[in-house]
């Protein structure tokens, strides 16, 4: 956690850091697309920041903190001012495929661990 705090932008949501401190990774349902949430451990997130998303230029401006376990990243869109929106990014299509799924981490957090309602 200390390395992540040192490398991450200053305005990383405290609620996100609290979630990492509690679980440091994990998987569960998500009430919005992509419907599954795999939280990356702090070390993986710190490594991604340190390597500038493994040198993938099309992912510049995104702080990836997890995925869905099936080909999509979940990330903070740090290209604008905080609070950052949460986006889903197709791993093959890259950064141009980023789609906002929550206005900020607080809105995203409220959907963690909740099954999507089906009609």
LOLO-81298 format. One record per residue: residue in one letter; chain; x, y, z negated of N, C-alpha, C, O in turn. Coordinates in Angstrom, 2 decimals. Atoms other than C-alpha are relative to their C-alpha. Layout:
+----+----+---------+---------+---------+---------+---------+---------+---------+---------+---------+---------+---------+---------+
| aa | ch |    n.c1 |    n.c2 |    n.c3 |   ca.c1 |   ca.c2 |   ca.c3 |    c.c1 |    c.c2 |    c.c3 |    o.c1 |    o.c2 |    o.c3 |
+----+----+---------+---------+---------+---------+---------+---------+---------+---------+---------+---------+---------+---------+
|  a |  A |       X |       Y |       Z |       X |       Y |       Z |       X |       Y |       Z |       X |       Y |       Z |
...
+----+----+---------+---------+---------+---------+---------+---------+---------+---------+---------+---------+---------+---------+
***
This chain:
+----+----+---------+---------+---------+---------+---------+---------+---------+---------+---------+---------+---------+---------+
| aa | ch |    n.c1 |    n.c2 |    n.c3 |   ca.c1 |   ca.c2 |   ca.c3 |    c.c1 |    c.c2 |    c.c3 |    o.c1 |    o.c2 |    o.c3 |
+----+----+---------+---------+---------+---------+---------+---------+---------+---------+---------+---------+---------+---------+
|  x |  A |    0.82 |   -1.20 |    0.00 |    0.00 |    0.00 |    0.00 |    0.86 |    1.26 |    0.00 |    0.52 |    2.25 |    0.64 |
|  x |  A |   -0.86 |   -1.18 |    0.08 |    2.84 |    2.40 |   -0.79 |    0.54 |    0.37 |    1.37 |    0.61 |    1.55 |    1.73 |
|  x |  A |   -0.53 |   -0.27 |   -1.34 |    4.30 |    2.03 |    2.70 |   -1.09 |    0.59 |    0.89 |   -0.83 |    1.52 |    1.66 |
|  x |  A |    1.11 |   -0.53 |   -0.78 |    0.90 |    2.62 |    4.29 |   -0.27 |    1.45 |   -0.37 |   -0.43 |    2.29 |    0.52 |
|  x |  A |    0.24 |   -1.39 |    0.44 |    0.34 |    5.75 |    2.20 |    1.10 |    0.93 |    0.50 |    0.83 |    2.09 |    0.83 |
|  x |  A |   -1.11 |   -0.83 |   -0.47 |    3.79 |    7.02 |    3.24 |   -0.07 |    0.27 |    1.50 |    0.31 |    1.34 |    1.95 |
|  x |  A |    0.02 |   -0.12 |   -1.46 |    3.23 |    6.43 |    6.97 |   -1.29 |    0.61 |    0.55 |   -1.27 |    1.24 |    1.61 |
|  x |  A |    1.32 |   -0.42 |   -0.50 |   -0.47 |    7.29 |    7.31 |   -0.19 |    1.51 |   -0.10 |    0.45 |    2.17 |   -0.92 |
|  x |  A |    0.34 |   -1.42 |    0.14 |   -1.90 |   10.75 |    7.89 |   -0.53 |    0.29 |   -1.40 |   -1.12 |   -0.57 |   -2.05 |
|  x |  A |    0.39 |   -0.39 |    1.36 |   -2.60 |   12.66 |    4.68 |   -1.50 |   -0.13 |   -0.26 |   -1.90 |   -0.39 |   -1.40 |
|  x |  A |    1.44 |    0.00 |    0.23 |   -6.35 |   12.71 |    5.20 |   -0.66 |   -1.35 |    0.31 |   -1.83 |   -1.39 |    0.70 |
|  x |  A |    0.59 |    1.33 |   -0.09 |   -6.86 |    8.95 |    5.41 |   -1.06 |   -0.10 |   -1.10 |   -0.76 |    0.21 |   -2.25 |
|  x |  A |    1.07 |    0.01 |    1.01 |  -10.20 |    8.40 |    3.63 |    0.35 |   -0.83 |   -1.23 |    0.82 |   -1.97 |   -1.13 |
|  x |  A |   -0.27 |    0.69 |    1.27 |   -9.82 |    7.45 |   -0.01 |   -0.84 |   -1.28 |   -0.11 |   -0.39 |   -2.27 |   -0.69 |
|  x |  A |    0.87 |    1.17 |    0.03 |  -12.74 |    5.03 |    0.39 |    0.63 |   -1.17 |    0.77 |    0.49 |   -2.33 |    0.36 |
|  x |  A |   -0.71 |    1.03 |   -0.75 |  -10.72 |    3.12 |    3.00 |    1.15 |   -0.56 |   -0.83 |    1.33 |   -1.78 |   -0.90 |
|  x |  A |   -1.12 |    0.45 |    0.83 |   -7.68 |    2.99 |    0.72 |   -0.49 |   -0.81 |   -1.19 |    0.16 |   -1.78 |   -1.59 |
|  x |  A |    0.59 |    0.77 |    1.11 |   -9.90 |    1.79 |   -2.15 |   -0.39 |   -1.40 |    0.47 |   -0.19 |   -2.38 |   -0.25 |
|  x |  A |    0.37 |    1.30 |   -0.55 |  -11.23 |   -1.01 |    0.07 |    1.23 |   -0.88 |    0.17 |    1.21 |   -2.06 |   -0.17 |
|  x |  A |   -1.25 |    0.76 |   -0.15 |   -7.68 |   -2.07 |    0.91 |    0.56 |   -0.42 |   -1.35 |    1.03 |   -1.55 |   -1.50 |
|  x |  A |   -0.51 |    0.32 |    1.33 |   -6.65 |   -1.92 |   -2.74 |   -0.79 |   -1.15 |   -0.62 |   -0.25 |   -1.97 |   -1.36 |
|  x |  A |    0.87 |    1.05 |    0.55 |   -9.60 |   -4.17 |   -3.60 |    0.23 |   -1.34 |    0.68 |    0.32 |   -2.37 |    0.01 |
|  x |  A |   -0.04 |    1.28 |   -0.71 |   -9.23 |   -6.79 |   -0.87 |    1.25 |   -0.24 |    0.84 |    1.63 |   -1.39 |    1.06 |
|  x |  A |   -1.18 |    0.09 |   -0.87 |   -6.15 |   -6.05 |    1.32 |   -0.20 |   -1.01 |    1.13 |    0.64 |   -1.87 |    1.36 |
|  x |  A |    0.33 |    0.89 |   -1.11 |   -7.79 |   -7.81 |    4.25 |   -1.26 |   -0.78 |   -0.31 |   -1.71 |   -0.83 |   -1.45 |
|  x |  A |    1.20 |    0.81 |    0.18 |  -10.80 |   -9.99 |    4.78 |   -0.88 |    0.07 |    1.23 |   -0.61 |    0.81 |    2.18 |
|  x |  A |    0.91 |    0.07 |   -1.13 |  -13.65 |  -10.79 |    7.11 |   -1.42 |   -0.15 |   -0.49 |   -1.67 |   -0.81 |   -1.50 |
|  x |  A |    1.40 |    0.12 |    0.35 |  -17.39 |  -10.43 |    6.98 |   -0.89 |    0.67 |    1.02 |   -0.41 |    1.22 |    2.01 |
|  x |  A |    0.95 |   -0.58 |   -0.95 |  -20.54 |   -9.23 |    8.69 |    0.06 |    1.52 |    0.00 |    0.53 |    2.16 |   -0.94 |
|  x |  A |    0.08 |   -1.44 |   -0.18 |  -21.06 |   -5.71 |    9.96 |   -1.35 |    0.28 |    0.66 |   -1.69 |   -0.35 |    1.66 |
|  x |  A |    1.36 |   -0.25 |   -0.47 |  -24.53 |   -4.25 |   10.54 |   -0.08 |    0.75 |    1.33 |   -1.17 |    0.98 |    1.84 |
|  x |  A |   -0.04 |   -0.69 |   -1.28 |  -23.43 |   -2.43 |   13.71 |    1.00 |   -0.70 |    0.92 |    1.82 |   -1.50 |    0.47 |
|  x |  A |   -0.96 |    0.56 |   -0.95 |  -21.57 |   -3.40 |   16.87 |    1.41 |    0.34 |   -0.46 |    1.69 |    1.50 |   -0.76 |
|  x |  A |   -0.03 |    1.32 |   -0.61 |  -19.25 |   -5.33 |   16.97 |   -0.50 |   -1.15 |   -0.88 |   -0.24 |   -2.31 |   -0.57 |
|  x |  A |    0.73 |    0.95 |    0.85 |  -21.17 |   -7.14 |   14.16 |    0.86 |   -0.92 |   -0.86 |    0.32 |   -1.68 |   -1.66 |
|  x |  A |   -0.92 |    0.74 |    0.87 |  -18.10 |   -8.76 |   12.57 |    1.18 |    0.92 |   -0.30 |    1.64 |    1.65 |    0.58 |
|  x |  A |   -1.07 |   -0.89 |    0.42 |  -15.37 |   -6.98 |   10.62 |    1.13 |   -0.80 |   -0.61 |    0.95 |   -1.48 |   -1.62 |
|  x |  A |   -1.22 |    0.59 |    0.53 |  -11.84 |   -8.28 |   10.10 |    0.89 |    1.16 |   -0.44 |    1.47 |    1.85 |    0.40 |
|  x |  A |   -0.82 |   -1.08 |    0.55 |  -10.03 |   -5.82 |    7.82 |    1.46 |   -0.43 |    0.01 |    1.81 |   -1.46 |   -0.57 |
|  x |  A |   -1.43 |    0.29 |   -0.02 |   -6.30 |   -5.75 |    8.50 |    0.63 |    0.33 |   -1.35 |    0.27 |    1.34 |   -1.96 |
|  x |  A |   -0.73 |   -0.32 |    1.23 |   -4.01 |   -5.93 |    5.43 |    0.82 |    1.28 |    0.18 |    1.15 |    1.66 |    1.30 |
|  x |  A |   -0.76 |   -1.26 |   -0.02 |   -2.10 |   -2.75 |    4.53 |    1.30 |   -0.13 |    0.78 |    1.68 |    0.80 |    1.50 |
|  x |  A |   -1.27 |    0.19 |   -0.71 |    1.17 |   -4.19 |    5.90 |   -0.19 |    0.05 |    1.51 |    0.61 |    0.66 |    2.22 |
|  x |  A |    0.28 |    0.02 |   -1.44 |   -0.34 |   -4.80 |    9.34 |   -0.32 |    1.41 |    0.50 |    0.16 |    1.82 |    1.56 |
|  x |  A |    0.35 |   -1.37 |   -0.39 |   -1.81 |   -1.27 |    9.47 |    1.26 |    0.88 |   -0.01 |    1.47 |    1.67 |    0.91 |
|  x |  A |   -1.25 |   -0.78 |    0.08 |    1.51 |    0.25 |    8.35 |    0.92 |   -0.34 |    1.17 |    1.54 |    0.55 |    1.75 |
|  x |  A |   -0.83 |    0.41 |   -1.14 |    3.36 |   -1.79 |   11.00 |   -0.51 |    0.62 |    1.30 |    0.27 |    1.05 |    2.14 |
|  x |  A |    0.59 |   -0.59 |   -1.21 |    0.93 |   -0.55 |   13.68 |    0.30 |    1.49 |    0.08 |    0.62 |    2.00 |    1.16 |
|  x |  A |   -0.31 |   -1.43 |    0.02 |    1.44 |    3.07 |   12.62 |    1.48 |    0.21 |    0.33 |    1.83 |    1.06 |    1.15 |
|  x |  A |   -1.45 |   -0.13 |   -0.17 |    5.22 |    2.63 |   12.48 |    0.43 |   -0.27 |    1.45 |    1.36 |    0.36 |    1.94 |
|  x |  A |   -0.36 |    0.37 |   -1.38 |    5.33 |    1.07 |   15.97 |   -0.82 |    0.76 |    1.03 |   -0.76 |    0.46 |    2.23 |
|  x |  A |    0.90 |   -0.75 |   -0.89 |    2.83 |    3.56 |   17.44 |   -0.87 |   -0.98 |    0.79 |   -0.90 |   -0.96 |    2.02 |
|  x |  A |    0.88 |    1.02 |   -0.58 |    0.37 |    0.70 |   18.05 |    0.76 |   -0.89 |    0.99 |    0.31 |   -1.13 |    2.11 |
|  x |  A |   -0.86 |    0.89 |   -0.79 |    3.15 |   -1.54 |   19.38 |    0.39 |    0.63 |    1.33 |    0.58 |   -0.07 |    2.33 |
|  x |  A |   -0.43 |   -0.71 |   -1.20 |    4.08 |    1.12 |   21.92 |   -1.05 |    0.12 |    1.09 |   -0.73 |    0.50 |    2.21 |
|  x |  A |    1.07 |   -0.10 |   -0.99 |    0.72 |    1.01 |   23.70 |   -0.44 |    1.46 |    0.12 |   -1.17 |    1.97 |   -0.72 |
|  x |  A |    0.26 |   -1.43 |   -0.18 |    0.48 |    4.56 |   25.05 |   -1.49 |    0.33 |    0.05 |   -1.90 |    1.40 |   -0.40 |
|  x |  A |    1.44 |   -0.27 |   -0.11 |   -3.26 |    4.25 |   25.75 |   -0.71 |   -0.03 |   -1.35 |   -1.88 |    0.34 |   -1.45 |
|  x |  A |    0.59 |    0.03 |    1.34 |   -3.87 |    3.74 |   22.02 |    0.49 |    1.15 |   -0.88 |    0.20 |    1.19 |   -2.07 |
|  x |  A |   -0.46 |   -1.17 |    0.75 |   -2.18 |    6.99 |   20.99 |   -1.22 |    0.79 |   -0.48 |   -2.16 |    1.04 |    0.27 |
|  x |  A |    1.12 |   -0.74 |    0.57 |   -4.49 |    8.89 |   18.66 |   -1.01 |   -0.87 |   -0.71 |   -2.01 |   -0.38 |   -1.23 |
|  x |  A |    0.88 |    0.92 |    0.72 |   -6.12 |    5.80 |   17.21 |    0.78 |   -0.66 |   -1.12 |    1.91 |   -1.12 |   -0.91 |
|  x |  A |   -0.60 |    0.71 |    1.12 |   -5.31 |    4.37 |   13.79 |   -0.82 |   -1.27 |   -0.18 |   -1.91 |   -1.26 |   -0.75 |
|  x |  A |    0.70 |    1.28 |    0.02 |   -6.28 |    0.72 |   14.08 |    0.08 |   -0.59 |   -1.40 |    1.16 |   -0.72 |   -1.97 |
|  x |  A |    0.04 |    0.57 |    1.35 |   -7.41 |   -0.80 |   10.79 |   -0.66 |   -1.37 |   -0.04 |   -0.83 |   -1.94 |   -1.12 |
|  x |  A |    0.61 |    1.32 |   -0.02 |   -9.05 |   -4.03 |   11.92 |   -0.50 |   -0.34 |    1.38 |   -0.10 |    0.26 |    2.38 |
|  x |  A |    0.58 |    0.44 |   -1.25 |  -11.01 |   -5.79 |   14.59 |   -1.25 |   -0.80 |   -0.28 |   -1.79 |   -0.80 |   -1.39 |
|  x |  A |    1.18 |    0.84 |    0.17 |  -13.90 |   -8.12 |   15.17 |    0.34 |   -1.48 |    0.09 |   -0.55 |   -2.33 |   -0.01 |
|  x |  A |   -0.41 |    1.39 |   -0.12 |  -11.88 |  -11.31 |   15.58 |   -0.26 |   -0.57 |    1.39 |   -0.07 |   -1.77 |    1.61 |
|  x |  A |    0.35 |    0.50 |   -1.32 |  -12.91 |  -11.53 |   19.21 |    0.33 |    0.96 |    1.13 |   -0.39 |    1.00 |    2.13 |
|  x |  A |   -0.44 |   -0.83 |   -1.12 |  -11.06 |   -8.99 |   21.34 |   -0.28 |    1.48 |   -0.10 |   -0.12 |    2.20 |    0.88 |
|  x |  A |    0.25 |   -1.43 |    0.16 |  -12.00 |   -5.61 |   19.90 |    0.68 |    0.52 |   -1.27 |    0.65 |   -0.13 |   -2.32 |
|  x |  A |   -0.57 |   -0.69 |    1.15 |  -10.14 |   -3.22 |   17.61 |   -1.05 |    0.88 |   -0.66 |   -2.00 |    1.32 |   -0.01 |
|  x |  A |    0.74 |   -1.05 |    0.72 |  -11.76 |   -1.05 |   14.95 |    1.04 |    1.01 |   -0.44 |    2.08 |    0.64 |   -0.98 |
|  x |  A |   -1.02 |   -1.02 |    0.23 |   -9.99 |    2.26 |   14.51 |   -0.61 |    1.34 |   -0.39 |   -1.77 |    1.63 |   -0.09 |
|  x |  A |    0.31 |   -1.41 |    0.21 |  -10.09 |    5.80 |   13.23 |    0.40 |    0.72 |    1.28 |    1.47 |    0.45 |    1.84 |
|  x |  A |   -0.36 |   -0.83 |   -1.15 |  -10.16 |    8.27 |   16.14 |    0.65 |    1.26 |   -0.54 |   -0.04 |    2.23 |   -0.88 |
|  x |  A |   -0.74 |   -1.11 |    0.61 |   -7.45 |   10.63 |   14.91 |    0.32 |    1.11 |    1.00 |    1.13 |    1.99 |    0.71 |
|  x |  A |   -0.25 |   -1.04 |   -1.00 |   -7.49 |   12.72 |   18.08 |   -0.73 |    1.30 |   -0.33 |   -0.49 |    2.33 |    0.31 |
|  x |  A |    0.71 |   -1.21 |    0.43 |   -9.81 |   15.19 |   16.34 |    0.26 |    0.22 |   -1.49 |    0.99 |   -0.55 |   -2.12 |
|  x |  A |   -0.21 |   -0.30 |    1.42 |   -9.93 |   16.74 |   12.89 |   -0.82 |   -0.96 |   -0.87 |   -1.85 |   -1.48 |   -0.44 |
|  x |  A |    0.70 |    0.86 |    0.95 |  -10.97 |   14.68 |    9.87 |   -1.26 |    0.71 |   -0.48 |   -1.29 |    1.94 |   -0.51 |
|  x |  A |    0.05 |    1.47 |    0.08 |  -13.31 |   13.20 |    8.93 |   -0.09 |   -0.62 |    1.39 |   -0.87 |   -0.18 |    2.24 |
|  x |  A |   -0.08 |    0.64 |   -1.30 |  -12.53 |   10.91 |   11.83 |   -1.15 |   -0.97 |    0.22 |   -1.62 |   -1.64 |   -0.70 |
|  x |  A |    1.01 |    0.99 |   -0.34 |  -15.14 |    8.89 |   13.63 |    0.67 |   -1.37 |    0.07 |    1.89 |   -1.49 |    0.23 |
|  x |  A |   -0.46 |    1.39 |   -0.11 |  -14.84 |    5.11 |   13.70 |   -0.40 |   -0.48 |    1.39 |   -1.54 |   -0.32 |    1.82 |
|  x |  A |    0.24 |    0.47 |   -1.36 |  -14.52 |    3.56 |   17.14 |    0.31 |   -1.48 |    0.12 |    1.09 |   -2.04 |   -0.65 |
|  x |  A |   -0.33 |    1.36 |   -0.40 |  -14.49 |    0.10 |   18.65 |    0.70 |    0.13 |    1.35 |    0.26 |    0.89 |    2.22 |
|  x |  A |   -0.81 |   -0.07 |   -1.22 |  -11.88 |   -0.45 |   21.40 |    0.20 |   -1.41 |    0.54 |    0.67 |   -2.30 |   -0.18 |
|  x |  A |   -0.25 |    1.28 |   -0.65 |  -11.77 |   -3.34 |   23.84 |    1.52 |   -0.17 |    0.14 |    2.20 |    0.71 |    0.67 |
|  x |  A |   -1.45 |    0.23 |   -0.01 |   -8.27 |   -4.87 |   23.53 |    0.58 |   -0.07 |    1.40 |    1.76 |    0.25 |    1.59 |
|  x |  A |   -0.49 |    0.09 |   -1.37 |   -7.98 |   -5.44 |   27.28 |   -0.13 |    1.34 |    0.71 |    0.82 |    1.80 |    1.36 |
|  x |  A |    0.25 |   -1.28 |   -0.68 |   -9.51 |   -2.18 |   28.55 |    0.79 |    1.15 |   -0.62 |    1.09 |    2.12 |    0.07 |
|  x |  A |   -0.81 |   -1.02 |    0.67 |   -7.58 |   -0.11 |   25.98 |   -0.76 |    1.22 |   -0.47 |   -1.99 |    1.21 |   -0.56 |
|  x |  A |    0.53 |   -1.21 |    0.64 |   -8.11 |    3.36 |   24.58 |   -1.13 |    0.68 |    0.74 |   -1.98 |    1.32 |    0.12 |
|  x |  A |    1.08 |   -0.63 |   -0.77 |  -10.34 |    4.56 |   27.42 |   -1.36 |   -0.63 |   -0.29 |   -2.39 |   -0.05 |    0.04 |
|  x |  A |    1.27 |    0.67 |    0.30 |  -12.97 |    2.08 |   26.23 |   -0.54 |    0.35 |   -1.38 |   -1.58 |   -0.17 |   -1.78 |
|  x |  A |    0.41 |   -0.33 |    1.37 |  -13.24 |    3.64 |   22.76 |   -1.44 |    0.50 |   -0.04 |   -1.83 |    1.38 |    0.72 |
|  x |  A |    1.41 |   -0.35 |    0.17 |  -16.86 |    3.89 |   21.66 |   -0.26 |    0.28 |   -1.47 |    0.04 |   -0.56 |   -2.32 |
|  x |  A |    0.29 |   -0.36 |    1.38 |  -17.97 |    5.68 |   18.50 |   -1.11 |   -0.90 |   -0.54 |   -2.16 |   -1.05 |    0.08 |
|  x |  A |    1.02 |    0.83 |    0.65 |  -19.84 |    3.35 |   16.13 |   -0.44 |    0.57 |   -1.34 |   -1.46 |    0.15 |   -1.89 |
|  x |  A |    0.37 |   -0.66 |    1.26 |  -19.89 |    5.53 |   13.00 |    0.63 |    1.39 |   -0.03 |    1.75 |    1.58 |    0.45 |
|  x |  A |   -0.47 |   -1.39 |    0.04 |  -19.51 |    9.26 |   12.38 |    1.26 |    0.16 |   -0.84 |    2.09 |    1.02 |   -0.56 |
|  x |  A |   -1.17 |   -0.07 |    0.88 |  -16.95 |    8.66 |    9.63 |    0.10 |   -1.32 |   -0.76 |   -0.75 |   -2.19 |   -0.60 |
|  x |  A |   -0.20 |    1.26 |    0.70 |  -15.61 |    5.94 |    7.33 |   -1.11 |   -0.27 |   -1.01 |   -1.47 |   -1.43 |   -1.23 |
|  x |  A |    1.08 |    0.20 |    0.98 |  -18.34 |    6.51 |    4.71 |   -1.21 |   -0.66 |    0.67 |   -1.80 |   -1.57 |    0.10 |
|  x |  A |    1.13 |    0.59 |   -0.72 |  -21.04 |    5.72 |    7.28 |    0.32 |   -1.44 |    0.41 |   -0.55 |   -2.31 |    0.35 |
|  x |  A |   -0.44 |    1.34 |   -0.36 |  -19.05 |    2.69 |    8.47 |   -0.03 |   -0.93 |   -1.22 |   -0.52 |   -2.05 |   -1.15 |
|  x |  A |   -0.09 |    0.78 |    1.24 |  -18.47 |    1.48 |    4.90 |   -1.36 |   -0.53 |   -0.44 |   -1.48 |   -1.66 |   -0.91 |
|  x |  A |    1.35 |    0.40 |    0.42 |  -22.20 |    1.37 |    4.20 |   -0.54 |   -1.17 |    0.80 |   -1.53 |   -1.78 |    0.41 |
|  x |  A |    0.46 |    1.10 |   -0.86 |  -22.56 |   -1.22 |    6.97 |    0.85 |   -1.27 |   -0.15 |    0.54 |   -2.29 |    0.46 |
|  x |  A |   -0.86 |    1.16 |    0.24 |  -19.79 |   -3.58 |    5.79 |   -0.73 |   -0.99 |   -0.91 |   -1.31 |   -0.60 |   -1.92 |
|  x |  A |    0.61 |    1.05 |    0.81 |  -21.08 |   -6.88 |    4.44 |   -1.50 |   -0.12 |    0.18 |   -2.16 |   -0.84 |   -0.57 |
|  x |  A |    1.44 |    0.01 |   -0.26 |  -24.56 |   -6.30 |    5.86 |   -0.23 |   -0.64 |    1.36 |    0.37 |   -0.24 |    2.36 |
|  x |  A |    0.35 |    0.64 |   -1.27 |  -26.02 |   -8.57 |    8.53 |   -0.83 |    0.96 |    0.83 |   -1.64 |    1.72 |    0.30 |
|  x |  A |    0.81 |   -0.82 |   -0.90 |  -27.46 |   -6.81 |   11.58 |   -1.43 |   -0.51 |   -0.02 |   -1.67 |   -1.72 |   -0.06 |
|  x |  A |    1.42 |    0.38 |   -0.04 |  -31.25 |   -6.77 |   11.63 |   -0.36 |   -0.41 |    1.41 |   -0.02 |    0.27 |    2.38 |
|  x |  A |    0.47 |    0.46 |   -1.31 |  -32.76 |   -8.75 |   14.46 |   -1.50 |    0.19 |    0.07 |   -2.21 |    0.08 |   -0.93 |
|  x |  A |    1.44 |   -0.20 |   -0.17 |  -36.17 |   -8.08 |   15.89 |   -0.63 |   -1.08 |    0.80 |   -1.84 |   -1.06 |    1.03 |
+----+----+---------+---------+---------+---------+---------+---------+---------+---------+---------+---------+---------+---------+
***
